[in-house]
C-alpha cells in the first residue's frame, strides 16, 4: 500500500491501514490519525488535514508528509496550518 492511500482509502472506525512504517488509524467516523513509527504526524478531521508534528526531521518523515499531502489534494481536502 502507498502512503498516499492512508488519506484516500476508506477505513472503518477502529481499523488501521499500514504503508511501510506509516499507519492510519480511524479513531471515529470523522477523525483519522496518521502515525510514523510511534509519532503522531497528522490528523484528518472530516475533510480537514492538519500536520501536528515534524517527526524527527528525517527524509522519510518529509517524503511521507509530501505523499500524504498528495492524497489530501487528490481528495480535494483542505489543509490547516
Backbone as a printed PyTorch tensor [residue, N CA C, xyz], in Angstrom:
tensor([[[  0.8420,  -1.1770,   0.0000],
         [  0.0000,   0.0000,   0.0000],
         [  0.8860,   1.2390,   0.0000]],

        [[  0.4390,   2.2910,  -0.6650],
         [  1.1680,   3.5500,  -0.7340],
         [  0.7620,   4.4710,   0.4130]],

        [[  1.6860,   5.3340,   0.8270],
         [  1.3950,   6.2880,   1.9000],
         [  0.2230,   7.1870,   1.5100]],

        [[  0.1210,   7.5430,   0.2450],
         [ -0.9930,   8.3730,  -0.2330],
         [ -2.3400,   7.7280,   0.0970]],

        [[ -2.3910,   6.3970,   0.0470],
         [ -3.6300,   5.6820,   0.3280],
         [ -4.0990,   5.8200,   1.7750]],

        [[ -3.2130,   6.2140,   2.6740],
         [ -3.6230,   6.4210,   4.0640],
         [ -4.6230,   7.5650,   4.1720]],

        [[ -4.6200,   8.4370,   3.1700],
         [ -5.5940,   9.5290,   3.1030],
         [ -6.7650,   9.1470,   2.2040]],

        [[ -6.4790,   8.5590,   1.0530],
         [ -7.5140,   8.3660,   0.0330],
         [ -8.4210,   7.1620,   0.2680]],

        [[ -7.9420,   6.1400,   0.9490],
         [ -8.7560,   4.9370,   1.1580],
         [ -9.7410,   5.1070,   2.3110]],

        [[-10.8750,   4.4530,   2.1750],
         [-11.8560,   4.4280,   3.2630],
         [-11.3860,   3.4430,   4.3290]],

        [[-11.6350,   3.7800,   5.5990],
         [-11.3000,   2.8990,   6.7210],
         [-12.4840,   2.9100,   7.6800]],

        [[-12.8560,   1.7450,   8.1620],
         [-13.9170,   1.6790,   9.1730],
         [-13.3640,   2.0810,  10.5330]],

        [[-14.2210,   2.6570,  11.3640],
         [-13.8280,   3.0830,  12.7060],
         [-13.2000,   1.9140,  13.4650]],

        [[-12.0730,   2.2000,  14.1060],
         [-11.3580,   1.1980,  14.8810],
         [-10.3560,   0.3820,  14.0720]],

        [[-10.3000,   0.6140,  12.7720],
         [ -9.3950,  -0.1400,  11.8940],
         [ -8.1440,   0.6690,  11.5830]],

        [[ -7.1270,  -0.0310,  11.0870],
         [ -5.8390,   0.5750,  10.7550],
         [ -5.4140,   0.1620,   9.3590]],

        [[ -4.8550,   1.1080,   8.6180],
         [ -4.2000,   0.8250,   7.3370],
         [ -2.7060,   1.0360,   7.5370]],

        [[ -1.8920,   0.1850,   6.9130],
         [ -0.4410,   0.3190,   7.0360],
         [  0.1920,   0.4940,   5.6720]],

        [[  1.2000,   1.3480,   5.6360],
         [  2.0210,   1.5580,   4.4490],
         [  3.4570,   1.6820,   4.9500]],

        [[  4.1840,   0.5840,   4.9010],
         [  5.5510,   0.5500,   5.4050],
         [  5.5360,   0.8980,   6.8960]],

        [[  6.2990,   1.9150,   7.2990],
         [  6.3590,   2.2980,   8.7130],
         [  5.3110,   3.3590,   9.0640]],

        [[  4.4120,   3.6530,   8.1300],
         [  3.3310,   4.6100,   8.3360],
         [  2.0290,   3.8490,   8.5670]],

        [[  1.1340,   4.4240,   9.3760],
         [ -0.1810,   3.8080,   9.5600],
         [ -1.2330,   4.8790,   9.8100]],

        [[ -2.4350,   4.5680,   9.3980],
         [ -3.5880,   5.4430,   9.6220],
         [ -4.5710,   4.6910,  10.5070]],

        [[ -5.0020,   5.3220,  11.5760],
         [ -5.9650,   4.7350,  12.4980],
         [ -7.2320,   5.5670,  12.4380]],

        [[ -8.3390,   4.9290,  12.0800],
         [ -9.6330,   5.6150,  12.0400],
         [-10.1960,   5.5930,  13.4560]],

        [[-10.0300,   6.6960,  14.1740],
         [-10.4070,   6.7880,  15.5810],
         [-11.9220,   6.9000,  15.7560]],

        [[-12.5540,   7.6870,  14.8850],
         [-14.0160,   7.8500,  14.9210],
         [-14.4800,   8.0360,  13.4800]],

        [[-15.7790,   8.2820,  13.3050],
         [-16.2960,   8.4900,  11.9480],
         [-15.5830,   9.6350,  11.2330]],

        [[-15.1780,  10.6580,  11.9910],
         [-14.6060,  11.8440,  11.3490],
         [-13.1140,  12.0550,  11.6240]],

        [[-12.5260,  11.2970,  12.5310],
         [-11.1160,  11.5360,  12.9040],
         [-10.2280,  10.3600,  12.5170]],

        [[ -9.1670,  10.6880,  11.7710],
         [ -8.1600,   9.7060,  11.3740],
         [ -6.7970,  10.2310,  11.7990]],

        [[ -6.0250,   9.4040,  12.4880],
         [ -4.6810,   9.7790,  12.9110],
         [ -3.6600,   9.0750,  12.0270]],

        [[ -2.6330,   9.8160,  11.6190],
         [ -1.5690,   9.2790,  10.7770],
         [ -0.2900,   9.2330,  11.6150]],

        [[  0.2740,   8.0410,  11.7630],
         [  1.4490,   7.8090,  12.5870],
         [  2.6210,   7.3470,  11.7330]],

        [[  3.8200,   7.7850,  12.1050],
         [  5.0560,   7.2580,  11.5260],
         [  5.8400,   6.7010,  12.7010]],

        [[  5.9990,   5.3970,  12.7000],
         [  6.5230,   4.6830,  13.8650],
         [  5.6550,   5.0560,  15.0650]],

        [[  6.2280,   5.6410,  16.1250],
         [  5.4510,   5.9520,  17.3310],
         [  5.1100,   7.4320,  17.4310]],

        [[  5.2350,   8.1790,  16.3300],
         [  4.9860,   9.6170,  16.3590],
         [  3.7200,   9.9550,  15.5840]],

        [[  2.8010,  10.6350,  16.2610],
         [  1.6110,  11.1420,  15.5860],
         [  2.0400,  12.2880,  14.6900]],

        [[  1.8560,  12.1180,  13.3810],
         [  2.3300,  13.1040,  12.4150],
         [  1.2300,  14.0420,  11.9380]],

        [[  0.0160,  13.5200,  11.7590],
         [ -1.0640,  14.3260,  11.1940],
         [ -2.4100,  13.7770,  11.6310]],

        [[ -3.4110,  14.6450,  11.5230],
         [ -4.7840,  14.2720,  11.8450],
         [ -5.6750,  14.7140,  10.6890]],

        [[ -6.5890,  13.8480,  10.3210],
         [ -7.5970,  14.1750,   9.3220],
         [ -8.9370,  14.2010,  10.0420]],

        [[ -9.5320,  15.3860,  10.1460],
         [-10.8510,  15.5560,  10.7500],
         [-11.8350,  15.8610,   9.6400]],

        [[-12.6360,  14.8700,   9.2770],
         [-13.5360,  15.0380,   8.1510],
         [-12.7120,  15.2490,   6.8970]],

        [[-12.8050,  16.4230,   6.3040],
         [-12.0190,  16.7290,   5.1060],
         [-10.9370,  17.7720,   5.3990]],

        [[-10.5910,  17.9380,   6.6710],
         [ -9.5800,  18.9060,   7.0850],
         [ -8.3390,  18.1700,   7.5850]],

        [[ -7.2080,  18.3800,   6.9020],
         [ -5.9370,  17.7330,   7.2210],
         [ -5.0480,  18.7020,   7.9790]],

        [[ -4.4210,  18.2220,   9.0600],
         [ -3.5140,  19.0680,   9.8230],
         [ -2.2840,  18.2790,  10.2460]],

        [[ -1.1030,  18.7880,   9.9010],
         [  0.1450,  18.1990,  10.3750],
         [  0.3240,  18.6260,  11.8230]],

        [[  0.6230,  17.6810,  12.7050],
         [  0.7710,  18.0140,  14.1200],
         [  2.1920,  17.8340,  14.6180]],

        [[  3.0770,  17.2240,  13.7990],
         [  4.4560,  17.0090,  14.2090],
         [  5.3780,  17.0250,  12.9970]],

        [[  6.6010,  17.4400,  13.2210],
         [  7.6460,  17.3610,  12.1970],
         [  8.3330,  16.0000,  12.2550]],

        [[  7.9900,  15.2110,  13.2660],
         [  8.6920,  13.9470,  13.4660],
         [ 10.1170,  14.2270,  13.9100]],

        [[ 11.0450,  13.4110,  13.4510],
         [ 12.4560,  13.5820,  13.8010],
         [ 13.1740,  14.4230,  12.7510]],

        [[ 12.4540,  14.8620,  11.7310],
         [ 13.0690,  15.6670,  10.6940],
         [ 13.8100,  14.8520,   9.6500]],

        [[ 13.6070,  13.5460,   9.6610],
         [ 14.2960,  12.6720,   8.7130],
         [ 13.7170,  12.8270,   7.3140]],

        [[ 14.4560,  12.3450,   6.3240],
         [ 13.9600,  12.3820,   4.9470],
         [ 12.6980,  11.5370,   4.8110]],

        [[ 12.6140,  10.4180,   5.5170],
         [ 11.4060,   9.5940,   5.4110],
         [ 10.1970,  10.3230,   5.9890]],

        [[ 10.4100,  11.1330,   7.0390],
         [  9.3180,  11.9580,   7.5710],
         [  8.8600,  12.9650,   6.5190]],

        [[  9.8170,  13.6500,   5.9000],
         [  9.4950,  14.6900,   4.9230],
         [  8.8400,  14.1030,   3.6690]],

        [[  9.4000,  13.0190,   3.1630],
         [  8.8190,  12.3910,   1.9710],
         [  7.4230,  11.8500,   2.2560]],

        [[  7.2540,  11.2320,   3.4200],
         [  5.9490,  10.7000,   3.7930],
         [  4.8970,  11.7870,   3.8980]],

        [[  5.2630,  12.9220,   4.4990],
         [  4.3050,  14.0260,   4.6150],
         [  3.9480,  14.5630,   3.2340]],

        [[  4.9070,  14.6000,   2.3310],
         [  4.6160,  15.0250,   0.9570],
         [  3.6220,  14.1010,   0.2870]],

        [[  3.7670,  12.8140,   0.5180],
         [  2.8400,  11.8300,  -0.0650],
         [  1.4530,  11.9590,   0.5560]],

        [[  1.3940,  12.2420,   1.8580],
         [  0.0940,  12.4720,   2.4970],
         [ -0.5840,  13.7030,   1.8960]],

        [[  0.1920,  14.7460,   1.6590],
         [ -0.3740,  15.9670,   1.0670],
         [ -0.8880,  15.7150,  -0.3470]],

        [[ -0.2370,  14.8190,  -1.0790],
         [ -0.7500,  14.4520,  -2.4100],
         [ -2.1170,  13.7870,  -2.2740]],

        [[ -2.2730,  12.9400,  -1.2540],
         [ -3.5720,  12.3140,  -1.0050],
         [ -4.6320,  13.3370,  -0.6600]],

        [[ -4.2490,  14.3330,   0.1320],
         [ -5.1680,  15.4170,   0.5010],
         [ -5.6190,  16.1510,  -0.7610]],

        [[ -4.6800,  16.4490,  -1.6490],
         [ -5.0110,  17.1560,  -2.8980],
         [ -5.8990,  16.2920,  -3.7970]],

        [[ -5.6040,  15.0050,  -3.8800],
         [ -6.4130,  14.1030,  -4.7170],
         [ -7.8670,  14.0540,  -4.2490]],

        [[ -8.0730,  14.0900,  -2.9440],
         [ -9.4320,  14.0280,  -2.3910],
         [-10.1090,  15.3940,  -2.3570]],

        [[ -9.3510,  16.4630,  -2.5980],
         [ -9.9280,  17.8080,  -2.5460],
         [-10.1320,  18.2940,  -1.1350]],

        [[ -9.3860,  17.7340,  -0.1790],
         [ -9.4730,  18.1540,   1.2100],
         [ -8.6930,  19.4430,   1.4130]],

        [[ -8.9110,  20.0850,   2.5550],
         [ -8.1770,  21.3040,   2.8940],
         [ -7.1170,  20.9920,   3.9310]],

        [[ -6.0890,  21.8250,   3.9740],
         [ -5.0300,  21.6690,   4.9710],
         [ -5.0060,  22.8690,   5.8810]],

        [[ -4.9950,  22.6320,   7.1740],
         [ -4.9060,  23.6700,   8.1830],
         [ -3.4640,  23.7540,   8.6650]],

        [[ -2.9700,  24.9600,   8.7740],
         [ -1.5790,  25.1650,   9.2200],
         [ -1.5520,  25.3390,  10.7110]]])
